[in-house]
């Protein structure tokens, strides 16, 4: 008898009106915000479920992911660049390369109008519509398809719903093939690189993911800023929904256990609670990292415009390019650069083979994603003499050039992401490194361009420039804020912490968690509808 009053007294203390009121409010708000976000959650989880399948498990393949580099056939360069330009009455140009296709070598010349024109290195004759022909040739090479006809070729100068900014390269050609899979191949002719490729299945996935994960449909009725604000708002609501679920079923768990003894919960409510308490933590991480990632999309993508392109006078290039003093058996390509009031040929050479290197390379090795290493030398266009260690000096010059506000595109000078940063002119350089693969988390596959030179400066934000000297382009600028956001997204959204188990297990874990969030959300919706009935 003496125990009964104590239990009632204790129970009354735990179930005071104030505590009950708080519980009721939290529970009510949990249901309300849960219902508000059910559609966005379904959109995000379904599209998120598709990502590992399309990006990994069922990723389409292509015969060749890069153009095989071969030494230039000097016998086909009977005419020098200068002779070809003079014959075609071109007095100024921005740069040149040598490209070979259809058993012919051409000078690919970038004009002052930013057009790529092609001249036969034997005859100096201009190849009409040469850039498109080269794009079609590259597309067939990458696809290894010489039979199926080409339906359409388009010149893409800005990112589209099918060619997203994650592909980085601009401008590119889109070649659509007449074949059952409806393959579309995107190539950058200026570098002979494959940008991306999309069969019908991937085209449908890109549309679905862009529409329901990136909420591109908002762009149809608004703009990028509105889209980001709306996404951020819903992600914040989802975050607080998960947080309220943790409070209800975590902090008040003892109260629910006591209630369940008196009135056991069955069916949907039981499963919603049991699954929800474990899944809420992942919902928090998805929502937080997604909202954080969305805030980085305010600013326009301008890296495609960040290129150093001085105009060269044809008459100032004194040394003909076909008599350069180098090992022609190793020369893979050449271009031209300006540095320290001098003009240089930038020559890319295959690494010299050691007489002890007799190990044959297997076919599987030749298809690995690692970029073949090469040697880069700079030859003075006036003296025909090699200047050593100039690739690093040129990278430093480009980093300084791109850090200057005058180098930024006119469209983006007032953009918050391109505001003046501390000048790197007199800042110590802490690290230099040639990067030939995407093993680094800091400079990953999403950055696309390789090889690049990494330049780490001693600034408060640890500013790091990645320079592609072969094209005189800025590949990326990374600061501590970018690193924090990058790791946040990689760990909490893509489950980087599961890398130890391998990509298959990591992606499978992501799928299971996304599916669980979908299930718990649908259970909550059904409970709400039943309660209304």
N, C-alpha and C positions, 0 to 999 in steps of 0.2 A: 504493500500500500504506500509505503514511504517513497518508493521509487517513482510512482506515477506523477505526483505533483512536480518533482524535479524534472522529469522528461518534458512535461507540458511547459514548465517554466523555460527550460532550455529551448524548446521548439518555438515558443513565442518570441524568445529573444532573437532567434535566427530569422524568424518570419515577421519581423517588425514591418510596420506599414511603409516606412521609408525604403527599406531594402526591397520589399515587394514592388514598390513603385518603380524603382530603378530597373529591376528585372523585367517588369512588364514593358517599360519604355524601350529597353535594349532589344527585347525580343520582338516588339512591334516594329521597331526600325530595321531590325535584321530582315524581317519578312518584306517590308516595304522596299528597301533598297535592293533586296534580292530579286523581287519581281521587276523592278525598274531595269535591272541589268541582265535579265535572263536572255533577251535577244542578242545583245552584244556578246555575252559569254558563249552562246551557241555559235555565233559567227566566228569568234576567235578560236574556240576549241576545235571546231570542225576544220577550219582552214589550217590551224596549227597541226592537226593530226595528219593532214595531207603532206606537209612539208618534208618530214623525214622519208616518206614513201617516194615522193617525186625527186627529192634531192639526193637520195642515197639508195634506198632499197630497190626502186624501179627507175633509177636514173638512166636516161638514154645515152647511148655511146656513139662515138664518131670515129672514123677510121684513123684520122690524123689530127692531133690536137695542136700541132705546130708545124711550120714549114721547115723541112730539113735543110740545114745550111750546108752549102757546098762551096768550094773555092771558085772564085771568078775565073772564067776562061779568058785569059789575056788576049788570045788570038781573035776574040770577037770584039775587042776594043780597038779597032784599027783607027778610029777617030777619037780624039780626046773630047772631054766635056766642052772645053773652050771652042774647039772647031765646030762642034755640033750647034752650040748656042749662036756662034757667029753666022753659020750657014742659015739659021732660022731667024736671024736678026733679033736676038734676045740680048739686050744689054744689061739687064738686071735680073736677079733671081734670089730666092730665099735659101734654097738648099737643093741637094740632089742625092740620089742613091742609084745603085745599079740593081736592076731586077731582071730575072731571066724566066721566060715562060714561052711555050710553043716553040721551043728550040731556038729562041732568039734572045739576045741581050739588049736591054734598053736602058737609057738614062731616064730615070724618073725625076723630073725637075719640078720643084714647087715654085710657081711664079709669084710675082708681087701681088697678084690678084687671088692668091691662096688656092690656085688650081693646080692639080697634078697632071702634067703632060708627059708623054712618052716619046722618046726619039731613038730610032734604031742606031745602035753603036757602030754599025758597019756602014750605013748609008746616010745617016743624019735625017732620014725621013721621019716625019711625025706620024705616030700611030693614031688614026682618028678614033675618037671615043675610047682611047686607050685605058683610062682609069676604070671604066665599067668592064671592059674586056678582061683587065687584070683581076678585078673583083670576081667575075664569073669563073675565071681560071682557078683562083684561090679557093673559091667555094667548092668547085668540083674536086680539087686536090684534097681538101680537108675531109670531104664526104667520100672520096674515092668513088665518084660516080661520073663516068664519062658517057653514060647511055641515056639517062632520063633527060627530057627537055626542061628548059628553064621557062617557067610561066611569066615571071616578072622580076625586074631588078629595080630597086629603089635606093635613092641616095638619102640617108638619114642624117640630119644635122642637129636634132635634139632628141631627148629621151621621150619614149612613148609608153603607152600602156603595155605593149609587148616587149619593148626594148627599154628596160628599166635602168636607172642611174647606177645600179650595182655593177653593170657591165663596164662602166668607166669610159670606154673608147668612144670618141666622137671626132670627126664625122665617120660614118661607116656605110657600107653598102649592105642592103638586105636582098639576098637572092632566094626566090621561092621556086622550088622544084615541083614538077608535075609527076608525083609518085604517090603511092597509097598513103604514106605517112605524112604527106604534105610538108616535108622538111623545109625550114627556113634557116639560112645560114647568114650570119652577120660577120663581115670582115673589115678590118682597117687596112686599106691599101698602103697608107703612108708607112706602115711598119711591117706589112705582110703578116699580120696576126689575126687569129681567130678570136672574135669577140664573144660570140655565143652561138648556139644552134637550138632550134625548137621544132620538134615534130608536133603533129596535131595534139597529142596527149599532153605535151608540155605547154603548148599554147593555151589549152583549156585550163590547166592547172594555174598558169600565170594569171589568167583572167580571174579565176576563182580566188586565189590567194590575194591578189591586188584589190579585188572588190570587197572581200569579207575580212581580210586580216589588216590590210592597210587602209581600208575604207575609202578607196578611190572614188566611190560613187558620190562622195561629198564634193569632190572636185567638179563634178558635172553641174552642181547647183551653187557652188561657192568657190572657195579658193583654198590654197594649201594651209593658210593660217587658221581658217575656220575648221578645217579637217583636224588639225593638230589640237585645237582647243576642245573640240567635241570628243576626240579620242581621250585626251587627258582627263576630261571631266568624267567620262564613263569609267575609265581605269581607276580613278580616285574613288568613285562610288563602289566599284568592285573591291578595292582594297579595304574600304571600311566595312563592307559586307562580310568579307572574310574575317576581319578583325573582330567584328561583333559576334561572329560565330565562335571564334576562339574564346571570347569573354563568356558567352552563354554556356558553351559546353566544356570550357576549361576551368575558368575561375569559379563558376557556379555548378561544377560537375557533382559535388557532394550533394547539393540540394536536389539535383535531378535524380541522383541515385536513390535518395530518400523518397522522392515522389514516385519513382518507378516501383518501389517496394509496395507502396500503398495502391498505386494504379499503374500496373505495368504497361509500357508503350509497345505496341505491336505494329507489324507491317512497315509502311513507308517511313513513318516518323522514327522508328527504331534504326532503320538502315541509314536514313538521312543524317541522324545524329552520329552514328558510329563511324560512317565513312567520312562525314564532314569534318570532324575534329582532326583527322589525319591529313585531309586534303587542303584544309584552310591554309596551312603554312605554305604549300606550293602555290596556292592562289595568290597569296601575298607576294611571293617572289616574282611570279609572272606579271602581276599587275604593276608592282613597283618598277621592275626592270623595263617593262613595256612603256610605262609613262615616262620614265627617265630617258629612254631611247627616243621617244617621240619628240621630246624637247630639243633634240639635236637636229631636227629636220626643218627648223625655221628658215635656215639660210639656203639660198640657191647653191647648186653644185657648180663650181667654177673651175675645177681642176683641168677640164678639157680646154680651157682658155689660157691656162698658165704655161706658156711656152715662150722661149726666147728665140726670136726669129729676125735677126738683122738682115738688111738687104745688101747683097754683094754685087759689086760691079764686075761684069765678065772680064773686062780688061785688066782688073787688079789681080786676077788669079794667074800668076806668072808661070808656075810649074804645071805642065799638063798632067792630068791625073793618071794617064796610061804609061808614064815613065817614072813613077814614084820609086824611090830607093827602099824596097822592102822585099820580103820573101813572098813572091806572087803565088807560090804553091799553097800558101796558107791564107791568102787574102780572101775574106768572105764578103766584105762590103766596105764602103767608104762614104763619108759625107764631109761636110765642111763646117767649120765653126770659127768664131771670132773671139779672141781672148788677148788682153793686154796689148791692144792696138796692132795685133798681128792676126793673120789668117792661117788656119791649119787644116790639113786633111785629117779627119778622125778615121783611122783604119782599124777594122776589127779582123783579127787573125785567129785562125784555129790554133789551139795550143800545140807547140812543137812536140812531136812524138819522141819519147825516149827510145834509144836503141834496145833498152831492156824491157820495154812495154810490148810484149808479144802475146799477151792474153787476148783471145778473141772475144768480141762482144756478142752476147746472145741477142736474139730478136726481141726477147722480153725486155732486156735492158734498154734497148733503143726506144722503147715506147714509154719509158718511165717519164714522169712529169717534171723531173729535174731539168733545168735549162742547161744545155751544154756550155761548159766554161770556155772562155776565149781570152785572148790577149788584145789589149787596146793600145795602139801607138798613135802619136800625133806627129805629123810631118809638116814642117813649115812650108807653106805654099809658095814662098819666095825662094828659099834656099835649098829646098828638097832635103832638109836634114831633120832627123828625129829629135824631138825634145822629150826627155824622160819624165815620168811621173806627172804627166799633165792631166790625166783623167781626174785625179783627185783635186787638182787645182781648178779645173773647169767646173767640177761639182761645187766647190766652195764659192766660186764666182756666181754660179746659178742660184745657189741658196741666198747669197747676198742680194742678187737681183730680184728674186721673188719676195724677199722680205721688205723690199722697198714698195711704198704705196703706189709709186708710178707704174709698177709692173702689173697692178691689178686691173682687171677689165673695168671699163667705164660703168658697166651695169651694176657693179658690185662694190664700188668704192665706199659707199655709205653703209654697207652691210655690217651688222654687228660682229660677224665672225671674221671680218677682214679689217677690223679697226687696227690702228697703228700698234704694233708690238715693239718691245725693246729692240733697238737696232742690234744686229748680230755682228756688225763690222768689227768691233773691238772686243767681242766676247770670246773667251777661250773655247777651243774645240776640245771636248772631252773624249769623243769616240768617233772613229771612222771605220767603216766596214763595207765591203762589197757583198751584197745580198743576192744570191742566185737561186734561192728557193723560198717557199712560204712557210717554213718551219716556225718562224717567230710569231708569237701572239701579237706583238706590237705591229708588225707588217705582215698581214695575212693574205689569204687567197683573194679576199674582197678587193684588195688594192690592184690586182691584175698585172701591173707592169713589172717586168724583170728583164735583165738584172738592173739593180739600182744601187746607188751609193748612199749609205746611211751616214749622216752628219749630226752628232749629238752635241749641243751647245750648253755651256754652263750658265743657264738662265734660271730664275726662280721656278719657272714652269717646266724646266728640263726640255726645252724646245728641240725637236729632232726633225730634220729635213731628210726626205728620201728623193733622190734626184736620178732621173733616167737620162744619162748623158748622151745616149745614142740618138735621142730625139730632142734633147735640150728641154725636157719637160719636168715639171714638178709632179712627182707621183703622190706625195702625201706630206702633210705637216702634222706631227703628233706632239701634244702637250700633256701634262699630267691630268688635266680635266678629261681629255680624250681617252687616256688610259683607264681612268676610273670608270667612265661610262662603258668603255669597251669590255672591261672585265665584269662589270655589273651585268651587262647583257649576256656575255658568254657564260657566266656562272649561273645566274638565276633564270635565264630564259632558254639557254641552249644546253644547260647542264654540263658545263665544262668539268665540274668536279667528278664526273663519271668517266673521264677520258682514260683513267687507269684500267677500266674494264674493256676498252675498245669502242670503236665508233658504233658497231652494231648494237651492243648492249646499251650504250648511251642513248641512241636514238629510240630504241625500244622502250627504255625507261621514260623518255619524254612522251611517247605515244600513250603509254599506260596512264601516266599522270594526267595528261590532257583529257583522256577518255574518262578518267575518274571524276575530274572537275565537271565534265559534261553530264555525267550520270547524276552526280549530287545536285547539280542545278536543276535538272529535269525532275528529280524527286521532289525538290523544294517547290517547283511549279505545280506539280500534281497535288501535293499536300495543300497548297494555297487554294487551288480550284475546288478540291473536295471540301475544304473548310467553308468556302463560299456557298456550296450546295447545302 
